[in-house]
């Protein structure tokens, strides 16, 4: 029977480097065994542990110079935003740092690191993280990130505007300023952000978001929770029209969203539905592209025009 492998307690649940392994009595030959998994150059983890983003980032930290912080999409993930953690791993170092290359890591340089901690790892502060993403991503993606950060109360609008005012010469700051202008903290999902921008950038007025509606068919004496209607994504008060996105083309709506589409007309409003696949295609290909899906007729502009016509018709009723 083969001897049971020795796994030192300090190394059982965390990534470690070769120096740390040797301090616990392990050799490089032993680390080639089935008990260990190699994560990178002289970086290892117990084979019993899954190779999660958190584990990969903890391992990457062991290779970083002093003072380095995770930034941009990596920092966004650590702060709880829906950004890729390790594709690639992004790090900011001081402009005077001697390090020029780390395998598997994208290095950015800055005079101001604005350091904080998230999930036990050094990261750029929430404001700096959102600002970096807003400066580097396309406009719509930048607004998606800012909406999510504001909705989660990770940052405040005045913090972002102050950062912009203090960094007027920063690359991408004009895009960040525009993204802040388009942001809406009440937005609850990336698809709502994309739909709102699709309407606004097509020339329609900025809609109201998550407006409470009530079922007019219920007696006033009924408790308000029973009369409350799930709100549409957006609302235009003057036209009494709600805009929302549905599954469309065979993609099932969630039950709350399906209930909203059924109940909204009982509140005296008109609903204009934008199919979700078309919003995605518009985000990828631009608003002038006709959908490749045969179940979605017309271009984005034609559907936006239809929503506008629905609003005008509702206003005349």
C-alpha positions as CSV (number, residue, x, y, z in Angstrom):
1,X,0.0,0.0,0.0
2,X,1.3,3.4,-0.9
3,X,2.1,5.7,2.0
4,X,-0.5,8.3,2.7
5,X,0.6,11.7,1.4
6,X,1.6,14.3,3.9
7,X,-0.4,17.6,3.6
8,X,0.9,20.2,6.0
9,X,-2.0,22.0,7.8
10,X,-0.9,25.5,6.8
11,X,-1.0,24.5,3.1
12,X,-4.2,22.5,3.1
13,X,-6.7,25.2,2.2
14,X,-4.8,28.0,0.5
15,X,-2.6,28.5,-2.6
16,X,1.2,28.6,-1.8
17,X,4.5,29.1,-3.6
18,X,7.5,26.8,-3.7
19,X,9.3,28.7,-0.9
20,X,6.3,28.2,1.4
21,X,6.2,24.5,0.5
22,X,9.8,24.0,1.3
23,X,9.4,25.8,4.7
24,X,6.8,23.0,5.5
25,X,9.2,20.2,4.5
26,X,7.9,19.6,1.0
27,X,10.1,19.1,-2.1
28,X,9.5,20.0,-5.7
29,X,9.3,16.3,-6.5
30,X,6.6,15.8,-3.9
31,X,4.6,18.7,-5.4
32,X,4.4,16.8,-8.7
33,X,2.3,14.1,-7.0
34,X,-1.5,13.7,-7.2
35,X,-2.1,15.5,-3.9
36,X,-1.2,18.9,-5.5
37,X,-2.3,20.9,-8.4
38,X,0.0,23.4,-10.2
39,X,-1.6,26.9,-10.7
40,X,1.4,28.6,-12.3
41,X,5.1,29.0,-12.1
42,X,6.0,27.6,-8.6
43,X,2.4,28.1,-7.4
44,X,0.4,25.2,-6.1
45,X,-2.8,24.2,-4.3
46,X,-4.2,21.1,-2.7
47,X,-5.8,18.8,-5.3
48,X,-8.8,18.5,-3.0
49,X,-9.6,22.2,-3.5
50,X,-11.5,23.5,-6.6
51,X,-9.7,25.9,-8.9
52,X,-12.0,28.9,-8.2
53,X,-11.4,32.5,-9.2
54,X,-10.7,33.3,-5.5
55,X,-8.0,30.6,-5.4
56,X,-6.4,31.8,-8.7
57,X,-6.4,35.4,-7.4
58,X,-4.9,34.3,-4.0
59,X,-2.2,32.5,-5.9
60,X,-1.6,35.5,-8.2
61,X,-1.1,37.7,-5.2
62,X,1.9,35.7,-4.2
63,X,3.6,36.7,-7.4
64,X,2.8,40.5,-7.1
65,X,5.3,43.1,-6.0
66,X,4.7,45.0,-2.8
67,X,2.1,47.7,-3.1
68,X,0.4,46.1,-6.2
69,X,-3.4,46.0,-6.2
70,X,-6.0,44.1,-8.3
71,X,-7.8,46.5,-10.6
72,X,-10.5,47.0,-13.3
73,X,-12.5,43.9,-14.0
74,X,-10.7,41.8,-11.5
75,X,-11.3,44.4,-8.7
76,X,-14.9,44.7,-9.9
77,X,-15.4,41.0,-9.3
78,X,-13.9,41.2,-5.9
79,X,-16.2,44.1,-5.1
80,X,-19.2,42.0,-6.1
81,X,-19.8,43.3,-9.6
82,X,-20.6,41.1,-12.6
83,X,-17.2,41.3,-14.3
84,X,-14.7,38.6,-15.2
85,X,-12.3,37.8,-12.4
86,X,-9.4,36.2,-14.2
87,X,-9.9,36.8,-17.9
88,X,-7.3,38.3,-17.6
89,X,-6.2,39.0,-14.1
90,X,-5.6,42.8,-14.0
91,X,-3.2,44.5,-11.6
92,X,-2.1,48.1,-11.0
93,X,1.4,48.9,-9.8
94,X,3.1,52.3,-9.1
95,X,4.7,54.0,-12.1
96,X,8.1,53.5,-10.6
97,X,7.7,49.7,-10.0
98,X,10.5,47.7,-11.6
99,X,8.2,44.8,-12.6
100,X,7.4,44.9,-16.4
101,X,5.8,41.4,-16.9
102,X,4.1,38.7,-15.0
103,X,2.8,35.7,-16.8
104,X,-1.0,35.5,-17.0
105,X,-1.3,39.1,-15.5
106,X,-2.0,42.4,-17.3
107,X,-0.1,45.2,-15.6
108,X,-1.3,48.8,-15.5
109,X,0.7,51.7,-14.0
110,X,-0.6,54.6,-12.0
111,X,0.8,57.3,-9.7
112,X,-2.3,56.9,-7.5
113,X,-3.2,53.3,-6.4
114,X,-6.2,54.2,-4.2
115,X,-5.8,50.9,-2.3
116,X,-8.5,49.1,-0.3
117,X,-9.3,45.4,0.5
118,X,-12.0,43.1,-0.7
119,X,-12.3,39.4,0.0
120,X,-9.0,39.7,1.9
121,X,-7.1,40.8,-1.2
122,X,-5.6,44.3,-2.1
123,X,-7.8,46.1,-4.7
124,X,-8.4,49.5,-6.0
125,X,-11.1,51.4,-4.0
126,X,-14.7,51.0,-5.2
127,X,-14.7,54.5,-6.7
128,X,-11.4,53.9,-8.5
129,X,-12.5,50.5,-9.7
130,X,-15.8,51.9,-11.2
131,X,-13.9,54.9,-12.7
132,X,-11.3,52.7,-14.3
133,X,-14.0,50.5,-15.9
134,X,-16.0,53.5,-17.0
135,X,-12.9,55.0,-18.7
136,X,-11.9,51.8,-20.4
137,X,-15.1,50.0,-21.5
138,X,-17.4,51.0,-24.3
139,X,-20.1,53.5,-23.3
140,X,-23.0,51.0,-22.9
141,X,-20.9,48.5,-20.9
142,X,-19.6,51.4,-18.8
143,X,-23.2,52.5,-17.9
144,X,-24.0,48.8,-17.1
145,X,-21.2,48.8,-14.5
146,X,-22.0,52.2,-13.1
147,X,-25.7,51.3,-12.8
148,X,-24.9,48.1,-10.9
149,X,-22.4,49.8,-8.6
150,X,-24.9,52.6,-7.8
151,X,-27.8,50.1,-7.3
152,X,-25.6,48.1,-4.9
153,X,-24.6,51.3,-3.1
154,X,-21.0,50.4,-3.7
155,X,-20.4,54.0,-4.8
156,X,-22.4,57.3,-5.0
157,X,-22.9,59.6,-8.0
158,X,-21.2,62.5,-6.2
159,X,-18.1,60.3,-5.5
160,X,-17.8,59.5,-9.2
161,X,-18.3,63.1,-10.3
162,X,-15.7,64.3,-7.8
163,X,-13.2,61.7,-9.2
164,X,-13.9,63.0,-12.7
165,X,-13.3,66.6,-11.6
166,X,-10.0,65.6,-10.0
167,X,-8.8,63.6,-13.1
168,X,-9.7,65.8,-16.1
169,X,-6.6,64.6,-18.1
170,X,-7.2,60.9,-17.4
171,X,-7.5,58.8,-20.5
172,X,-11.2,57.9,-21.1
173,X,-12.5,60.4,-18.6
174,X,-14.9,62.0,-21.1
175,X,-16.5,58.7,-21.7
176,X,-16.8,58.2,-18.0
177,X,-18.5,61.6,-17.6
178,X,-21.0,60.7,-20.3
179,X,-21.7,57.3,-18.7
180,X,-22.3,59.0,-15.3
181,X,-24.9,61.3,-17.0
182,X,-26.7,58.2,-18.4
183,X,-26.6,56.2,-15.2
184,X,-29.7,55.3,-13.2
185,X,-29.3,53.9,-9.7
186,X,-32.8,52.3,-9.7
187,X,-32.0,50.0,-12.6
188,X,-32.1,46.4,-11.4
189,X,-30.3,44.5,-14.1
190,X,-27.9,44.8,-17.0
191,X,-30.6,44.1,-19.6
192,X,-32.7,47.0,-18.2
193,X,-29.7,49.3,-18.6
194,X,-29.2,48.2,-22.2
195,X,-32.8,48.6,-23.0
196,X,-32.9,52.1,-21.4
197,X,-29.9,53.2,-23.4
198,X,-31.3,51.7,-26.6
199,X,-34.3,54.0,-26.2
200,X,-32.4,57.1,-25.0
201,X,-29.7,56.9,-27.6
202,X,-32.3,56.5,-30.3
203,X,-33.7,59.9,-29.3
204,X,-36.6,59.0,-27.0
205,X,-36.9,60.9,-23.6
206,X,-35.2,59.4,-20.6
207,X,-37.8,57.1,-19.0
208,X,-38.7,56.8,-15.4
209,X,-37.5,53.6,-13.8
210,X,-39.3,51.1,-11.5
211,X,-42.4,53.2,-11.1
212,X,-45.0,51.6,-8.8
213,X,-48.3,50.8,-10.6
214,X,-51.6,49.6,-9.2
215,X,-54.4,47.4,-10.6
216,X,-57.4,49.6,-11.3
217,X,-59.7,46.5,-11.4
218,X,-59.2,45.9,-7.7
219,X,-61.5,47.7,-5.2
220,X,-59.8,50.6,-3.4
221,X,-60.6,48.9,-0.1
222,X,-58.3,46.0,-1.0
223,X,-54.9,46.0,0.8
224,X,-52.3,47.8,-1.4
225,X,-50.1,44.8,-1.8
226,X,-52.9,43.0,-3.7
227,X,-53.4,46.0,-5.9
228,X,-49.7,46.5,-6.6
229,X,-48.7,45.5,-10.2
230,X,-45.1,44.4,-10.9
231,X,-43.5,47.5,-12.5
232,X,-42.3,47.6,-16.1
233,X,-38.6,48.3,-16.7
234,X,-39.4,51.9,-17.7
235,X,-42.3,54.3,-17.6
236,X,-43.3,57.5,-19.4
237,X,-45.8,59.4,-17.3
238,X,-47.2,61.7,-20.0
239,X,-47.9,58.9,-22.4
240,X,-48.9,56.3,-19.8
241,X,-46.7,53.7,-21.5
242,X,-44.4,51.1,-20.0
243,X,-41.4,49.6,-21.7
244,X,-40.0,46.2,-20.9
245,X,-38.0,43.4,-22.3
246,X,-39.3,39.9,-22.7
247,X,-37.9,36.5,-23.6
248,X,-39.1,36.5,-27.2
249,X,-37.9,34.0,-29.8
250,X,-38.5,31.0,-27.5
251,X,-36.6,32.4,-24.5
252,X,-39.0,32.0,-21.6
253,X,-39.7,35.0,-19.4
254,X,-39.2,34.7,-15.7
255,X,-42.5,34.3,-13.8
256,X,-42.4,37.8,-12.2
257,X,-41.7,39.4,-15.5
258,X,-44.5,37.4,-17.2
259,X,-46.9,38.4,-14.4
260,X,-45.9,42.1,-15.0
261,X,-46.7,41.9,-18.7
262,X,-50.1,40.4,-18.0
263,X,-51.0,42.8,-15.2
264,X,-49.7,46.2,-16.4
265,X,-52.7,46.8,-18.8
266,X,-55.0,46.6,-15.8
267,X,-53.2,49.6,-14.3
268,X,-54.3,51.7,-17.3
269,X,-50.9,51.6,-19.0
270,X,-49.7,50.4,-22.4
271,X,-46.8,48.0,-22.6
272,X,-44.2,48.1,-25.4
273,X,-42.1,44.9,-25.4
274,X,-38.5,44.8,-26.7
275,X,-37.4,41.2,-27.3
276,X,-34.3,40.4,-25.2
277,X,-32.3,38.8,-28.1
278,X,-32.6,42.0,-30.1
279,X,-31.3,44.0,-27.2
280,X,-28.3,41.7,-27.1
281,X,-27.8,41.9,-30.8
282,X,-27.9,45.7,-30.7
283,X,-25.3,45.7,-27.9
284,X,-23.0,43.5,-30.0
285,X,-23.6,44.8,-33.5
286,X,-25.0,48.3,-33.1
287,X,-28.5,49.7,-33.4
288,X,-28.5,49.6,-37.2
289,X,-28.3,45.9,-37.5
290,X,-31.3,43.8,-38.5
291,X,-31.9,40.9,-36.2
292,X,-30.9,37.5,-37.6
293,X,-33.8,35.9,-35.8
294,X,-36.7,35.3,-38.1
295,X,-39.2,35.7,-35.2
296,X,-38.1,39.3,-34.6
297,X,-39.1,41.5,-37.5
298,X,-37.4,44.8,-38.3
299,X,-34.5,46.6,-37.0
300,X,-33.9,48.2,-33.5
301,X,-34.9,51.6,-34.9
302,X,-38.2,50.1,-36.2
303,X,-39.1,48.6,-32.8
304,X,-38.1,51.8,-31.1
305,X,-40.4,53.7,-33.5
306,X,-43.2,51.3,-32.7
307,X,-42.7,51.9,-29.0
308,X,-42.9,55.7,-29.7
309,X,-46.0,55.2,-31.7
310,X,-47.6,53.2,-28.9
311,X,-46.7,56.1,-26.5
312,X,-48.3,58.6,-28.8
313,X,-51.4,56.5,-29.2
314,X,-51.7,56.0,-25.5
315,X,-51.4,59.8,-25.0
316,X,-54.4,60.4,-27.4
317,X,-56.7,57.9,-25.6
